[in-house]
Amino acid sequence: MTEEMANLVLEQLRHIRQRVDRTDEKVDTVILRLGIIEGHVANFHVSEAGQNLEIDRIRNRLDRIERRLELPES
């Protein structure tokens, strides 16, 4: 292989290496952002569970009030 060919191959390999490095950086960024999204989704589920508990408490109180007032169930 001539030196000119070797230099051409090395140049192409450097170019490929740069592209791989940029791709690695982008993948790292995507992974970080995905982790943040997963955290937000988890917080949403916790919030939703808390709201469901509060709705259940309100429903129980309303049932007791209806029983005390002897309101017919609808």
PDB file of N, CA, C and O in Angstrom, chain B, residues numbered from 101:
ATOM      1  N   MET B 101       0.851  -1.164   0.000  1.00  0.00           N
ATOM      2  CA  MET B 101       0.000   0.000   0.000  1.00  0.00           C
ATOM      3  C   MET B 101       0.905   1.238   0.000  1.00  0.00           C
ATOM      4  O   MET B 101       1.858   1.322   0.775  1.00  0.00           O
ATOM      5  N   THR B 102       0.603   2.165  -0.852  1.00  0.00           N
ATOM      6  CA  THR B 102       1.423   3.369  -0.916  1.00  0.00           C
ATOM      7  C   THR B 102       1.106   4.270   0.258  1.00  0.00           C
ATOM      8  O   THR B 102       0.076   4.131   0.917  1.00  0.00           O
ATOM      9  N   GLU B 103       2.006   5.188   0.498  1.00  0.00           N
ATOM     10  CA  GLU B 103       1.806   6.109   1.616  1.00  0.00           C
ATOM     11  C   GLU B 103       0.570   6.984   1.384  1.00  0.00           C
ATOM     12  O   GLU B 103      -0.147   7.319   2.327  1.00  0.00           O
ATOM     13  N   GLU B 104       0.330   7.346   0.129  1.00  0.00           N
ATOM     14  CA  GLU B 104      -0.847   8.160  -0.188  1.00  0.00           C
ATOM     15  C   GLU B 104      -2.132   7.409   0.152  1.00  0.00           C
ATOM     16  O   GLU B 104      -3.071   7.994   0.693  1.00  0.00           O
ATOM     17  N   MET B 105      -2.177   6.117  -0.161  1.00  0.00           N
ATOM     18  CA  MET B 105      -3.351   5.294   0.163  1.00  0.00           C
ATOM     19  C   MET B 105      -3.505   5.155   1.681  1.00  0.00           C
ATOM     20  O   MET B 105      -4.613   5.227   2.210  1.00  0.00           O
ATOM     21  N   ALA B 106      -2.387   4.955   2.365  1.00  0.00           N
ATOM     22  CA  ALA B 106      -2.424   4.825   3.821  1.00  0.00           C
ATOM     23  C   ALA B 106      -2.964   6.099   4.450  1.00  0.00           C
ATOM     24  O   ALA B 106      -3.763   6.044   5.385  1.00  0.00           O
ATOM     25  N   ASN B 107      -2.527   7.255   3.938  1.00  0.00           N
ATOM     26  CA  ASN B 107      -3.025   8.531   4.454  1.00  0.00           C
ATOM     27  C   ASN B 107      -4.514   8.684   4.185  1.00  0.00           C
ATOM     28  O   ASN B 107      -5.243   9.191   5.038  1.00  0.00           O
ATOM     29  N   LEU B 108      -4.978   8.257   3.017  1.00  0.00           N
ATOM     30  CA  LEU B 108      -6.397   8.325   2.683  1.00  0.00           C
ATOM     31  C   LEU B 108      -7.216   7.452   3.627  1.00  0.00           C
ATOM     32  O   LEU B 108      -8.277   7.859   4.100  1.00  0.00           O
ATOM     33  N   VAL B 109      -6.718   6.257   3.895  1.00  0.00           N
ATOM     34  CA  VAL B 109      -7.410   5.347   4.821  1.00  0.00           C
ATOM     35  C   VAL B 109      -7.444   5.959   6.226  1.00  0.00           C
ATOM     36  O   VAL B 109      -8.481   5.939   6.888  1.00  0.00           O
ATOM     37  N   LEU B 110      -6.319   6.497   6.672  1.00  0.00           N
ATOM     38  CA  LEU B 110      -6.281   7.110   8.003  1.00  0.00           C
ATOM     39  C   LEU B 110      -7.232   8.300   8.082  1.00  0.00           C
ATOM     40  O   LEU B 110      -7.894   8.501   9.099  1.00  0.00           O
ATOM     41  N   GLU B 111      -7.299   9.077   7.022  1.00  0.00           N
ATOM     42  CA  GLU B 111      -8.205  10.226   7.002  1.00  0.00           C
ATOM     43  C   GLU B 111      -9.660   9.759   7.122  1.00  0.00           C
ATOM     44  O   GLU B 111     -10.451  10.345   7.860  1.00  0.00           O
ATOM     45  N   GLN B 112      -9.995   8.710   6.395  1.00  0.00           N
ATOM     46  CA  GLN B 112     -11.359   8.177   6.466  1.00  0.00           C
ATOM     47  C   GLN B 112     -11.649   7.600   7.859  1.00  0.00           C
ATOM     48  O   GLN B 112     -12.744   7.781   8.390  1.00  0.00           O
ATOM     49  N   LEU B 113     -10.687   6.922   8.433  1.00  0.00           N
ATOM     50  CA  LEU B 113     -10.871   6.373   9.781  1.00  0.00           C
ATOM     51  C   LEU B 113     -11.059   7.489  10.812  1.00  0.00           C
ATOM     52  O   LEU B 113     -11.872   7.356  11.726  1.00  0.00           O
ATOM     53  N   ARG B 114     -10.315   8.583  10.671  1.00  0.00           N
ATOM     54  CA  ARG B 114     -10.485   9.721  11.582  1.00  0.00           C
ATOM     55  C   ARG B 114     -11.889  10.316  11.447  1.00  0.00           C
ATOM     56  O   ARG B 114     -12.532  10.664  12.437  1.00  0.00           O
ATOM     57  N   HIS B 115     -12.340  10.421  10.211  1.00  0.00           N
ATOM     58  CA  HIS B 115     -13.684  10.944   9.964  1.00  0.00           C
ATOM     59  C   HIS B 115     -14.737  10.032  10.611  1.00  0.00           C
ATOM     60  O   HIS B 115     -15.672  10.505  11.258  1.00  0.00           O
ATOM     61  N   ILE B 116     -14.570   8.749  10.428  1.00  0.00           N
ATOM     62  CA  ILE B 116     -15.504   7.784  11.034  1.00  0.00           C
ATOM     63  C   ILE B 116     -15.450   7.903  12.549  1.00  0.00           C
ATOM     64  O   ILE B 116     -16.495   7.877  13.200  1.00  0.00           O
ATOM     65  N   ARG B 117     -14.274   8.030  13.118  1.00  0.00           N
ATOM     66  CA  ARG B 117     -14.121   8.148  14.568  1.00  0.00           C
ATOM     67  C   ARG B 117     -14.833   9.403  15.095  1.00  0.00           C
ATOM     68  O   ARG B 117     -15.478   9.363  16.143  1.00  0.00           O
ATOM     69  N   GLN B 118     -14.711  10.510  14.360  1.00  0.00           N
ATOM     70  CA  GLN B 118     -15.390  11.741  14.771  1.00  0.00           C
ATOM     71  C   GLN B 118     -16.902  11.543  14.770  1.00  0.00           C
ATOM     72  O   GLN B 118     -17.595  11.981  15.688  1.00  0.00           O
ATOM     73  N   ARG B 119     -17.401  10.886  13.742  1.00  0.00           N
ATOM     74  CA  ARG B 119     -18.845  10.635  13.664  1.00  0.00           C
ATOM     75  C   ARG B 119     -19.300   9.739  14.820  1.00  0.00           C
ATOM     76  O   ARG B 119     -20.352   9.975  15.414  1.00  0.00           O
ATOM     77  N   VAL B 120     -18.523   8.733  15.128  1.00  0.00           N
ATOM     78  CA  VAL B 120     -18.865   7.831  16.237  1.00  0.00           C
ATOM     79  C   VAL B 120     -18.860   8.611  17.555  1.00  0.00           C
ATOM     80  O   VAL B 120     -19.749   8.422  18.386  1.00  0.00           O
ATOM     81  N   ASP B 121     -17.874   9.479  17.752  1.00  0.00           N
ATOM     82  CA  ASP B 121     -17.805  10.282  18.977  1.00  0.00           C
ATOM     83  C   ASP B 121     -19.031  11.183  19.098  1.00  0.00           C
ATOM     84  O   ASP B 121     -19.611  11.300  20.177  1.00  0.00           O
ATOM     85  N   ARG B 122     -19.427  11.819  17.996  1.00  0.00           N
ATOM     86  CA  ARG B 122     -20.618  12.682  18.031  1.00  0.00           C
ATOM     87  C   ARG B 122     -21.871  11.866  18.315  1.00  0.00           C
ATOM     88  O   ARG B 122     -22.754  12.303  19.053  1.00  0.00           O
ATOM     89  N   THR B 123     -21.939  10.685  17.726  1.00  0.00           N
ATOM     90  CA  THR B 123     -23.087   9.815  17.972  1.00  0.00           C
ATOM     91  C   THR B 123     -23.137   9.395  19.439  1.00  0.00           C
ATOM     92  O   THR B 123     -24.212   9.364  20.039  1.00  0.00           O
ATOM     93  N   ASP B 124     -21.988   9.074  20.015  1.00  0.00           N
ATOM     94  CA  ASP B 124     -21.924   8.725  21.445  1.00  0.00           C
ATOM     95  C   ASP B 124     -22.431   9.874  22.309  1.00  0.00           C
ATOM     96  O   ASP B 124     -23.176   9.649  23.263  1.00  0.00           O
ATOM     97  N   GLU B 125     -22.039  11.089  21.988  1.00  0.00           N
ATOM     98  CA  GLU B 125     -22.496  12.253  22.753  1.00  0.00           C
ATOM     99  C   GLU B 125     -23.998  12.417  22.639  1.00  0.00           C
ATOM    100  O   GLU B 125     -24.672  12.707  23.628  1.00  0.00           O
ATOM    101  N   LYS B 126     -24.529  12.231  21.434  1.00  0.00           N
ATOM    102  CA  LYS B 126     -25.976  12.357  21.246  1.00  0.00           C
ATOM    103  C   LYS B 126     -26.726  11.276  22.009  1.00  0.00           C
ATOM    104  O   LYS B 126     -27.768  11.548  22.607  1.00  0.00           O
ATOM    105  N   VAL B 127     -26.206  10.053  21.994  1.00  0.00           N
ATOM    106  CA  VAL B 127     -26.850   8.957  22.728  1.00  0.00           C
ATOM    107  C   VAL B 127     -26.834   9.264  24.229  1.00  0.00           C
ATOM    108  O   VAL B 127     -27.828   9.032  24.917  1.00  0.00           O
ATOM    109  N   ASP B 128     -25.720   9.778  24.737  1.00  0.00           N
ATOM    110  CA  ASP B 128     -25.644  10.135  26.155  1.00  0.00           C
ATOM    111  C   ASP B 128     -26.683  11.196  26.496  1.00  0.00           C
ATOM    112  O   ASP B 128     -27.320  11.124  27.547  1.00  0.00           O
ATOM    113  N   THR B 129     -26.859  12.174  25.620  1.00  0.00           N
ATOM    114  CA  THR B 129     -27.856  13.218  25.839  1.00  0.00           C
ATOM    115  C   THR B 129     -29.265  12.637  25.828  1.00  0.00           C
ATOM    116  O   THR B 129     -30.094  12.996  26.664  1.00  0.00           O
ATOM    117  N   VAL B 130     -29.533  11.753  24.896  1.00  0.00           N
ATOM    118  CA  VAL B 130     -30.854  11.128  24.812  1.00  0.00           C
ATOM    119  C   VAL B 130     -31.132  10.302  26.066  1.00  0.00           C
ATOM    120  O   VAL B 130     -32.244  10.336  26.594  1.00  0.00           O
ATOM    121  N   ILE B 131     -30.151   9.574  26.538  1.00  0.00           N
ATOM    122  CA  ILE B 131     -30.314   8.765  27.748  1.00  0.00           C
ATOM    123  C   ILE B 131     -30.604   9.664  28.945  1.00  0.00           C
ATOM    124  O   ILE B 131     -31.475   9.352  29.757  1.00  0.00           O
ATOM    125  N   LEU B 132     -29.890  10.765  29.059  1.00  0.00           N
ATOM    126  CA  LEU B 132     -30.126  11.709  30.149  1.00  0.00           C
ATOM    127  C   LEU B 132     -31.536  12.266  30.078  1.00  0.00           C
ATOM    128  O   LEU B 132     -32.238  12.316  31.087  1.00  0.00           O
ATOM    129  N   ARG B 133     -31.953  12.685  28.894  1.00  0.00           N
ATOM    130  CA  ARG B 133     -33.291  13.254  28.742  1.00  0.00           C
ATOM    131  C   ARG B 133     -34.361  12.207  29.014  1.00  0.00           C
ATOM    132  O   ARG B 133     -35.396  12.522  29.602  1.00  0.00           O
ATOM    133  N   LEU B 134     -34.129  10.968  28.595  1.00  0.00           N
ATOM    134  CA  LEU B 134     -35.086   9.893  28.858  1.00  0.00           C
ATOM    135  C   LEU B 134     -35.218   9.654  30.361  1.00  0.00           C
ATOM    136  O   LEU B 134     -36.321   9.424  30.858  1.00  0.00           O
ATOM    137  N   GLY B 135     -34.114   9.706  31.076  1.00  0.00           N
ATOM    138  CA  GLY B 135     -34.163   9.554  32.532  1.00  0.00           C
ATOM    139  C   GLY B 135     -34.998  10.650  33.181  1.00  0.00           C
ATOM    140  O   GLY B 135     -35.749  10.390  34.122  1.00  0.00           O
ATOM    141  N   ILE B 136     -34.869  11.864  32.684  1.00  0.00           N
ATOM    142  CA  ILE B 136     -35.660  12.984  33.208  1.00  0.00           C
ATOM    143  C   ILE B 136     -37.139  12.747  32.930  1.00  0.00           C
ATOM    144  O   ILE B 136     -37.981  12.967  33.800  1.00  0.00           O
ATOM    145  N   ILE B 137     -37.452  12.303  31.727  1.00  0.00           N
ATOM    146  CA  ILE B 137     -38.852  12.021  31.369  1.00  0.00           C
ATOM    147  C   ILE B 137     -39.413  10.918  32.264  1.00  0.00           C
ATOM    148  O   ILE B 137     -40.544  11.016  32.738  1.00  0.00           O
ATOM    149  N   GLU B 138     -38.628   9.878  32.492  1.00  0.00           N
ATOM    150  CA  GLU B 138     -39.088   8.794  33.369  1.00  0.00           C
ATOM    151  C   GLU B 138     -39.367   9.309  34.776  1.00  0.00           C
ATOM    152  O   GLU B 138     -40.328   8.883  35.416  1.00  0.00           O
ATOM    153  N   GLY B 139     -38.536  10.216  35.254  1.00  0.00           N
ATOM    154  CA  GLY B 139     -38.771  10.809  36.571  1.00  0.00           C
ATOM    155  C   GLY B 139     -40.064  11.596  36.610  1.00  0.00           C
ATOM    156  O   GLY B 139     -40.809  11.522  37.587  1.00  0.00           O
ATOM    157  N   HIS B 140     -40.340  12.351  35.552  1.00  0.00           N
ATOM    158  CA  HIS B 140     -41.587  13.119  35.493  1.00  0.00           C
ATOM    159  C   HIS B 140     -42.799  12.193  35.448  1.00  0.00           C
ATOM    160  O   HIS B 140     -43.810  12.456  36.100  1.00  0.00           O
ATOM    161  N   VAL B 141     -42.700  11.126  34.691  1.00  0.00           N
ATOM    162  CA  VAL B 141     -43.808  10.172  34.619  1.00  0.00           C
ATOM    163  C   VAL B 141     -44.044   9.534  35.984  1.00  0.00           C
ATOM    164  O   VAL B 141     -45.189   9.369  36.405  1.00  0.00           O
ATOM    165  N   ALA B 142     -42.969   9.176  36.673  1.00  0.00           N
ATOM    166  CA  ALA B 142     -43.114   8.594  38.011  1.00  0.00           C
ATOM    167  C   ALA B 142     -43.771   9.586  38.963  1.00  0.00           C
ATOM    168  O   ALA B 142     -44.646   9.209  39.742  1.00  0.00           O
ATOM    169  N   ASN B 143     -43.357  10.850  38.909  1.00  0.00           N
ATOM    170  CA  ASN B 143     -43.982  11.869  39.755  1.00  0.00           C
ATOM    171  C   ASN B 143     -45.451  12.050  39.416  1.00  0.00           C
ATOM    172  O   ASN B 143     -46.273  12.271  40.305  1.00  0.00           O
ATOM    173  N   PHE B 144     -45.783  11.959  38.139  1.00  0.00           N
ATOM    174  CA  PHE B 144     -47.182  12.053  37.728  1.00  0.00           C
ATOM    175  C   PHE B 144     -47.995  10.926  38.343  1.00  0.00           C
ATOM    176  O   PHE B 144     -49.104  11.155  38.826  1.00  0.00           O
ATOM    177  N   HIS B 145     -47.455   9.704  38.332  1.00  0.00           N
ATOM    178  CA  HIS B 145     -48.178   8.564  38.902  1.00  0.00           C
ATOM    179  C   HIS B 145     -48.365   8.729  40.411  1.00  0.00           C
ATOM    180  O   HIS B 145     -49.423   8.396  40.944  1.00  0.00           O
ATOM    181  N   VAL B 146     -47.359   9.233  41.089  1.00  0.00           N
ATOM    182  CA  VAL B 146     -47.472   9.472  42.531  1.00  0.00           C
ATOM    183  C   VAL B 146     -48.558  10.511  42.798  1.00  0.00           C
ATOM    184  O   VAL B 146     -49.378  10.347  43.702  1.00  0.00           O
ATOM    185  N   SER B 147     -48.554  11.578  42.005  1.00  0.00           N
ATOM    186  CA  SER B 147     -49.557  12.633  42.159  1.00  0.00           C
ATOM    187  C   SER B 147     -50.955  12.090  41.894  1.00  0.00           C
ATOM    188  O   SER B 147     -51.898  12.400  42.622  1.00  0.00           O
ATOM    189  N   GLU B 148     -51.082  11.287  40.857  1.00  0.00           N
ATOM    190  CA  GLU B 148     -52.379  10.711  40.519  1.00  0.00           C
ATOM    191  C   GLU B 148     -52.879   9.796  41.639  1.00  0.00           C
ATOM    192  O   GLU B 148     -54.066   9.804  41.963  1.00  0.00           O
ATOM    193  N   ALA B 149     -51.987   9.020  42.222  1.00  0.00           N
ATOM    194  CA  ALA B 149     -52.372   8.132  43.326  1.00  0.00           C
ATOM    195  C   ALA B 149     -52.854   8.961  44.512  1.00  0.00           C
ATOM    196  O   ALA B 149     -53.834   8.598  45.162  1.00  0.00           O
ATOM    197  N   GLY B 150     -52.179  10.064  44.798  1.00  0.00           N
ATOM    198  CA  GLY B 150     -52.616  10.943  45.890  1.00  0.00           C
ATOM    199  C   GLY B 150     -53.983  11.535  45.627  1.00  0.00           C
ATOM    200  O   GLY B 150     -54.803  11.641  46.539  1.00  0.00           O
ATOM    201  N   GLN B 151     -54.234  11.920  44.390  1.00  0.00           N
ATOM    202  CA  GLN B 151     -55.545  12.462  44.045  1.00  0.00           C
ATOM    203  C   GLN B 151     -56.624  11.399  44.182  1.00  0.00           C
ATOM    204  O   GLN B 151     -57.727  11.685  44.649  1.00  0.00           O
ATOM    205  N   ASN B 152     -56.306  10.167  43.772  1.00  0.00           N
ATOM    206  CA  ASN B 152     -57.281   9.079  43.911  1.00  0.00           C
ATOM    207  C   ASN B 152     -57.606   8.818  45.382  1.00  0.00           C
ATOM    208  O   ASN B 152     -58.759   8.561  45.729  1.00  0.00           O
ATOM    209  N   LEU B 153     -56.598   8.882  46.241  1.00  0.00           N
ATOM    210  CA  LEU B 153     -56.851   8.706  47.679  1.00  0.00           C
ATOM    211  C   LEU B 153     -57.770   9.809  48.208  1.00  0.00           C
ATOM    212  O   LEU B 153     -58.694   9.545  48.976  1.00  0.00           O
ATOM    213  N   GLU B 154     -57.506  11.033  47.791  1.00  0.00           N
ATOM    214  CA  GLU B 154     -58.333  12.160  48.246  1.00  0.00           C
ATOM    215  C   GLU B 154     -59.764  12.016  47.740  1.00  0.00           C
ATOM    216  O   GLU B 154     -60.711  12.296  48.474  1.00  0.00           O
ATOM    217  N   ILE B 155     -59.928  11.584  46.502  1.00  0.00           N
ATOM    218  CA  ILE B 155     -61.286  11.362  45.959  1.00  0.00           C
ATOM    219  C   ILE B 155     -61.994  10.273  46.754  1.00  0.00           C
ATOM    220  O   ILE B 155     -63.180  10.401  47.059  1.00  0.00           O
ATOM    221  N   ASP B 156     -61.279   9.206  47.092  1.00  0.00           N
ATOM    222  CA  ASP B 156     -61.888   8.127  47.894  1.00  0.00           C
ATOM    223  C   ASP B 156     -62.329   8.643  49.257  1.00  0.00           C
ATOM    224  O   ASP B 156     -63.407   8.284  49.731  1.00  0.00           O
ATOM    225  N   ARG B 157     -61.505   9.487  49.899  1.00  0.00           N
ATOM    226  CA  ARG B 157     -61.892  10.055  51.196  1.00  0.00           C
ATOM    227  C   ARG B 157     -63.128  10.933  51.067  1.00  0.00           C
ATOM    228  O   ARG B 157     -64.031  10.870  51.901  1.00  0.00           O
ATOM    229  N   ILE B 158     -63.166  11.743  50.031  1.00  0.00           N
ATOM    230  CA  ILE B 158     -64.333  12.607  49.819  1.00  0.00           C
ATOM    231  C   ILE B 158     -65.569  11.759  49.550  1.00  0.00           C
ATOM    232  O   ILE B 158     -66.649  12.063  50.057  1.00  0.00           O
ATOM    233  N   ARG B 159     -65.427  10.709  48.763  1.00  0.00           N
ATOM    234  CA  ARG B 159     -66.562   9.825  48.469  1.00  0.00           C
ATOM    235  C   ARG B 159     -67.070   9.171  49.759  1.00  0.00           C
ATOM    236  O   ARG B 159     -68.281   9.076  49.960  1.00  0.00           O
ATOM    237  N   ASN B 160     -66.163   8.719  50.635  1.00  0.00           N
ATOM    238  CA  ASN B 160     -66.582   8.114  51.904  1.00  0.00           C
ATOM    239  C   ASN B 160     -67.319   9.121  52.779  1.00  0.00           C
ATOM    240  O   ASN B 160     -68.334   8.790  53.392  1.00  0.00           O
ATOM    241  N   ARG B 161     -66.811  10.344  52.837  1.00  0.00           N
ATOM    242  CA  ARG B 161     -67.487  11.380  53.628  1.00  0.00           C
ATOM    243  C   ARG B 161     -68.864  11.680  53.064  1.00  0.00           C
ATOM    244  O   ARG B 161     -69.824  11.837  53.819  1.00  0.00           O
ATOM    245  N   LEU B 162     -68.970  11.760  51.742  1.00  0.00           N
ATOM    246  CA  LEU B 162     -70.255  12.029  51.110  1.00  0.00           C
ATOM    247  C   LEU B 162     -71.242  10.895  51.393  1.00  0.00           C
ATOM    248  O   LEU B 162     -72.420  11.147  51.648  1.00  0.00           O
ATOM    249  N   ASP B 163     -70.768   9.658  51.348  1.00  0.00           N
ATOM    250  CA  ASP B 163     -71.635   8.513  51.670  1.00  0.00           C
ATOM    251  C   ASP B 163     -72.154   8.609  53.094  1.00  0.00           C
ATOM    252  O   ASP B 163     -73.334   8.362  53.344  1.00  0.00           O
ATOM    253  N   ARG B 164     -71.271   8.970  54.044  1.00  0.00           N
ATOM    254  CA  ARG B 164     -71.708   9.114  55.445  1.00  0.00           C
ATOM    255  C   ARG B 164     -72.734  10.233  55.583  1.00  0.00           C
ATOM    256  O   ARG B 164     -73.720  10.087  56.306  1.00  0.00           O
ATOM    257  N   ILE B 165     -72.509  11.335  54.903  1.00  0.00           N
ATOM    258  CA  ILE B 165     -73.446  12.460  54.966  1.00  0.00           C
ATOM    259  C   ILE B 165     -74.794  12.049  54.393  1.00  0.00           C
ATOM    260  O   ILE B 165     -75.832  12.372  54.971  1.00  0.00           O
ATOM    261  N   GLU B 166     -74.797  11.352  53.282  1.00  0.00           N
ATOM    262  CA  GLU B 166     -76.061  10.898  52.685  1.00  0.00           C
ATOM    263  C   GLU B 166     -76.806   9.944  53.615  1.00  0.00           C
ATOM    264  O   GLU B 166     -78.032   9.994  53.708  1.00  0.00           O
ATOM    265  N   ARG B 167     -76.067   9.078  54.299  1.00  0.00           N
ATOM    266  CA  ARG B 167     -76.703   8.142  55.231  1.00  0.00           C
ATOM    267  C   ARG B 167     -77.324   8.890  56.411  1.00  0.00           C
ATOM    268  O   ARG B 167     -78.441   8.588  56.832  1.00  0.00           O
ATOM    269  N   ARG B 168     -76.591   9.864  56.934  1.00  0.00           N
ATOM    270  CA  ARG B 168     -77.104  10.650  58.073  1.00  0.00           C
ATOM    271  C   ARG B 168     -78.347  11.445  57.689  1.00  0.00           C
ATOM    272  O   ARG B 168     -79.281  11.582  58.480  1.00  0.00           O
ATOM    273  N   LEU B 169     -78.344  11.962  56.473  1.00  0.00           N
ATOM    274  CA  LEU B 169     -79.495  12.743  56.025  1.00  0.00           C
ATOM    275  C   LEU B 169     -80.583  11.851  55.444  1.00  0.00           C
ATOM    276  O   LEU B 169     -81.635  12.333  55.026  1.00  0.00           O
ATOM    277  N   GLU B 170     -80.322  10.553  55.421  1.00  0.00           N
ATOM    278  CA  GLU B 170     -81.248   9.558  54.890  1.00  0.00           C
ATOM    279  C   GLU B 170     -81.675   9.908  53.462  1.00  0.00           C
ATOM    280  O   GLU B 170     -82.852   9.819  53.114  1.00  0.00           O
ATOM    281  N   LEU B 171     -80.705  10.303  52.652  1.00  0.00           N
ATOM    282  CA  LEU B 171     -80.982  10.582  51.251  1.00  0.00           C
ATOM    283  C   LEU B 171     -81.004   9.273  50.464  1.00  0.00           C
ATOM    284  O   LEU B 171     -80.200   8.378  50.726  1.00  0.00           O
ATOM    285  N   PRO B 172     -81.904   9.158  49.520  1.00  0.00           N
ATOM    286  CA  PRO B 172     -81.930   7.926  48.722  1.00  0.00           C
ATOM    287  C   PRO B 172     -80.699   7.864  47.809  1.00  0.00           C
ATOM    288  O   PRO B 172     -80.214   8.889  47.330  1.00  0.00           O
ATOM    289  N   GLU B 173     -80.211   6.652  47.582  1.00  0.00           N
ATOM    290  CA  GLU B 173     -79.056   6.501  46.697  1.00  0.00           C
ATOM    291  C   GLU B 173     -79.506   6.722  45.269  1.00  0.00           C
ATOM    292  O   GLU B 173     -80.582   6.280  44.867  1.00  0.00           O
ATOM    293  N   SER B 174     -78.675   7.407  44.511  1.00  0.00           N
ATOM    294  CA  SER B 174     -79.060   7.661  43.109  1.00  0.00           C
ATOM    295  C   SER B 174     -78.236   6.846  42.166  1.00  0.00           C
ATOM    296  O   SER B 174     -78.421   6.931  40.952  1.00  0.00           O
TER     297      SER B 174
END
